[in-house]
Amino acid sequence: MSENEEKKDKDIKIVELCRVPREDEALAIESLLASCNIKCILQSDITRSVYPFTIDGLAEVSILVSDRDFEKSKEIISKNV
């Protein structure tokens, strides 16, 4: 990896694109963004159990993207979700 690429990677800031109440919704959005060559991170505090329900947003999934992809990601989601 060249020095410029390393510097570029260090300058990436991660921002929250949105939150969704269920993991399956987050996975659908992740797939949609991936089809547009946008990488994202799914982050949650979901406790795995046989009872997949949420209480007061405790199982919400945050979808995180690079700040460079934020506007494009917002546009893609608003048109497709």
Secondary structure, 3 states (H helix, E strand, C coil): CCHHHHHHHHCCCEEEEEEECCHHHHHHHHHHHHHCCCCEEEEECCCCCCCCCCCCCCCCEEEEEECCCHHHHHHHHHHHC
